[in-house]
Amino acid sequence: MKAIIWDLDGTLVHSTPDIQAAGNKMLAGLNLAPLDLATIESFVGNGIPKFVERCLAVYDLPLSDAALEAMREYYDADCTTLTAPYAGVINCLDTMQAKGIKMAVCTNKPLVPALTILEGLDLSKYFDVVVGGDTYAHHKPHPAPLLGCVEQLSVDMGDCIYVGDSETDVQAASNANMTFALFEGGYRETPVAELKHDFLFDHFDKLTEFLNNR
C-alpha cells in the first residue's frame, strides 16, 4: 500500500450538526419547519444540490436556485463550529503519515468548504491532494474523482485503498475497481452487511491495525 484516499463527511469527520444548522437556516428562510439530525444525515452524501433537493422534497417543493444559494452561503460561513474528527482519526492519520503513505481526500462536498473544514480542524497537513464534488465534471459515484486522486498522487491503482462510509462510496470504489474499507459509523441507510467492502471497521484504531498490515 502506497496511498489512502479518504471520504470526508461521515468518514474523517462528523459534520452533520453543522450541515443541519445551515440546512435549517435555509428552510427557515422559506418559512419551513426544521429537520432533525437523523433526517439530515440520511440526505448527506451526494453533494449540496442533492441535499437541498431532498430537504425541499420533504415539503413537496422543487429545488430552487435561491434555496441552493442560501444553503451554500450559510454553510460556507460556518462549517466547522460543530464538526469534529471521529475518535481515532488523528492517530490513524499520524501513523500513516509517519510511514510515508500518500493521502488524499475525495468528497462530494464542494472544494471550498472541504478545504475550510480540513484547515479549521488542522487536518490539511495530512493530505497531498483534495478533490471536491466540483473539481471534475462528475462527482462520486462516478469513478472520475477517485481516478483523479490516483493520478495526482502518482501511484498505481493497485497500491491504493479508499476509505468511506456511504452507499455512494461503495459504488464509487466499485466503479473505480479500488480496494474499499467501510466505516460503520458514518451516514447511510443501507445495512453494512448489504454493502460490498474489503474491510469493515467500527473504530479507527481497527483501521490503523488493518492498514499497518498492508
C-alpha positions as CSV (number, residue, x, y, z in Angstrom):
1,M,0.0,0.0,0.0
2,K,1.4,3.4,-1.0
3,A,-1.7,5.6,-0.8
4,I,-5.0,6.1,1.0
5,I,-7.9,8.1,-0.3
6,W,-10.5,9.2,2.2
7,D,-14.0,10.4,2.1
8,L,-14.7,13.4,4.3
9,D,-18.2,13.7,5.7
10,G,-19.2,10.6,7.8
11,T,-15.7,9.2,7.4
12,L,-13.0,11.5,8.7
13,V,-15.3,14.0,10.3
14,H,-18.8,14.0,11.9
15,S,-20.1,17.1,10.1
16,T,-23.9,16.7,10.1
17,P,-24.5,19.1,13.0
18,D,-23.1,22.0,11.0
19,I,-24.9,20.8,7.9
20,Q,-28.2,20.6,9.9
21,A,-27.7,24.1,11.2
22,A,-27.2,25.6,7.7
23,G,-30.0,23.5,6.3
24,N,-32.4,24.6,8.9
25,K,-31.5,28.2,8.3
26,M,-32.2,27.7,4.7
27,L,-35.6,26.2,5.5
28,A,-36.4,28.9,7.9
29,G,-35.9,31.5,5.2
30,L,-38.7,29.7,3.3
31,N,-40.9,29.5,6.4
32,L,-40.5,25.8,6.6
33,A,-40.1,23.7,9.8
34,P,-36.6,22.5,10.7
35,L,-35.4,18.9,10.1
36,D,-34.0,16.6,12.8
37,L,-30.4,15.3,12.7
38,A,-31.3,11.7,11.6
39,T,-33.2,13.1,8.6
40,I,-30.3,15.4,7.7
41,E,-27.9,12.5,7.9
42,S,-30.0,10.4,5.5
43,F,-29.7,13.3,3.0
44,V,-25.9,13.6,3.0
45,G,-23.5,12.1,0.5
46,N,-24.4,13.3,-3.0
47,G,-23.4,16.9,-2.8
48,I,-25.2,20.1,-1.8
49,P,-27.6,20.3,-4.7
50,K,-29.0,16.8,-4.0
51,F,-29.0,17.6,-0.3
52,V,-31.1,20.7,-0.8
53,E,-33.4,18.9,-3.2
54,R,-34.0,16.2,-0.6
55,C,-34.7,18.8,2.1
56,L,-37.3,20.6,0.0
57,A,-38.9,17.4,-1.2
58,V,-40.0,16.8,2.4
59,Y,-42.3,19.7,1.9
60,D,-43.2,18.8,-1.7
61,L,-41.2,21.6,-3.1
62,P,-38.8,21.5,-6.0
63,L,-35.1,22.5,-5.9
64,S,-34.6,26.2,-6.5
65,D,-31.6,28.3,-7.2
66,A,-32.4,30.6,-4.3
67,A,-32.6,27.8,-1.8
68,L,-29.3,26.3,-3.1
69,E,-27.5,29.6,-2.8
70,A,-28.9,30.2,0.7
71,M,-27.6,26.8,1.8
72,R,-24.2,27.4,0.3
73,E,-24.0,30.8,1.9
74,Y,-25.0,29.6,5.4
75,Y,-22.7,26.6,5.3
76,D,-19.7,28.3,3.8
77,A,-20.0,30.9,6.6
78,D,-20.0,28.3,9.4
79,C,-18.9,24.8,8.6
80,T,-16.5,23.9,11.5
81,T,-18.2,25.0,14.7
82,L,-19.9,21.7,15.4
83,T,-17.8,19.4,13.2
84,A,-15.1,17.2,14.6
85,P,-12.9,14.2,13.6
86,Y,-14.1,10.8,14.7
87,A,-12.3,9.1,17.5
88,G,-9.0,7.6,16.4
89,V,-8.8,9.5,13.2
90,I,-5.9,11.7,14.2
91,N,-3.8,8.7,15.5
92,C,-4.6,6.9,12.2
93,L,-3.5,9.8,10.1
94,D,-0.4,10.4,12.2
95,T,0.6,6.7,11.8
96,M,0.1,6.6,8.1
97,Q,1.9,9.9,7.6
98,A,4.9,8.6,9.6
99,K,5.0,5.6,7.4
100,G,5.3,7.8,4.3
101,I,1.9,6.8,2.9
102,K,0.5,9.4,0.5
103,M,-3.0,10.5,1.3
104,A,-5.9,12.3,-0.4
105,V,-9.4,13.4,0.4
106,C,-12.2,12.7,-2.2
107,T,-15.5,14.2,-1.2
108,N,-18.7,15.3,-2.9
109,K,-18.7,18.4,-0.8
110,P,-17.6,21.5,-2.9
111,L,-13.9,22.1,-2.7
112,V,-14.0,25.4,-0.8
113,P,-15.9,24.2,2.3
114,A,-13.9,20.9,2.2
115,L,-10.7,22.9,2.4
116,T,-12.2,25.2,5.1
117,I,-13.0,22.1,7.3
118,L,-9.6,20.5,6.8
119,E,-7.8,23.7,7.6
120,G,-10.1,24.6,10.5
121,L,-9.6,21.2,12.1
122,D,-5.9,21.2,11.5
123,L,-6.2,18.2,9.1
124,S,-4.9,19.7,5.9
125,K,-1.3,18.9,6.8
126,Y,-2.0,15.2,6.2
127,F,-3.2,15.4,2.6
128,D,-1.3,15.8,-0.6
129,V,-4.5,16.1,-2.7
130,V,-8.0,17.3,-2.0
131,V,-10.7,16.6,-4.6
132,G,-14.2,18.2,-4.1
133,G,-17.5,17.5,-5.7
134,D,-16.9,20.4,-8.1
135,T,-13.3,19.5,-9.0
136,Y,-14.2,17.3,-12.0
137,A,-17.1,17.2,-14.4
138,H,-18.5,14.3,-12.5
139,H,-18.7,13.5,-8.8
140,K,-19.0,10.2,-6.9
141,P,-20.2,7.5,-7.5
142,H,-18.7,8.3,-10.9
143,P,-15.1,6.9,-10.8
144,A,-13.5,10.2,-12.2
145,P,-12.8,11.8,-8.8
146,L,-11.1,8.7,-7.4
147,L,-9.2,8.1,-10.6
148,G,-8.1,11.8,-10.5
149,C,-6.8,11.3,-6.9
150,V,-4.8,8.3,-8.0
151,E,-3.3,10.3,-10.9
152,Q,-2.4,13.3,-8.8
153,L,-0.8,11.0,-6.1
154,S,1.3,9.4,-8.9
155,V,0.6,5.9,-7.7
156,D,-0.8,2.7,-9.2
157,M,-4.5,1.8,-8.6
158,G,-3.5,-1.5,-7.0
159,D,-1.4,0.4,-4.4
160,C,-4.4,2.5,-3.2
161,I,-7.1,1.9,-0.6
162,Y,-10.3,4.0,-0.5
163,V,-12.0,4.6,2.9
164,G,-15.6,5.7,3.0
165,D,-18.9,5.3,4.8
166,S,-21.9,5.5,2.4
167,E,-23.6,3.8,-0.5
168,T,-22.1,6.5,-2.8
169,D,-18.6,5.5,-1.6
170,V,-19.3,1.8,-2.1
171,Q,-20.4,2.4,-5.7
172,A,-17.5,4.8,-6.4
173,A,-15.0,2.3,-5.2
174,S,-16.6,-0.4,-7.3
175,N,-16.7,1.8,-10.4
176,A,-13.0,2.6,-9.9
177,N,-12.1,-1.0,-9.1
178,M,-10.5,0.1,-5.9
179,T,-9.9,-1.7,-2.6
180,F,-12.5,-0.3,-0.2
181,A,-12.7,0.0,3.6
182,L,-16.1,0.7,5.0
183,F,-16.7,2.8,8.2
184,E,-19.7,1.6,10.1
185,G,-20.2,4.9,12.0
186,G,-21.0,7.1,9.0
187,Y,-24.1,8.3,7.1
188,R,-26.1,5.8,5.1
189,E,-29.4,4.0,5.1
190,T,-28.4,0.5,3.8
191,P,-27.2,-2.0,6.4
192,V,-23.5,-2.5,6.2
193,A,-24.0,-6.3,5.6
194,E,-25.6,-5.4,2.2
195,L,-22.7,-3.2,1.1
196,K,-19.7,-4.5,-0.8
197,H,-16.4,-3.9,1.0
198,D,-12.9,-5.4,1.5
199,F,-12.7,-4.4,5.2
200,L,-15.3,-3.3,7.7
201,F,-14.4,-1.3,10.9
202,D,-16.3,0.5,13.6
203,H,-13.3,2.4,15.1
204,F,-10.3,3.9,13.5
205,D,-7.9,2.0,15.8
206,K,-9.1,-1.1,14.0
207,L,-8.5,0.6,10.6
208,T,-5.0,1.6,11.7
209,E,-4.2,-2.0,12.6
210,F,-5.5,-3.2,9.2
211,L,-3.6,-0.6,7.3
212,N,-0.3,-1.3,9.2
213,N,-0.5,-4.9,7.8
214,R,-1.0,-3.9,4.2
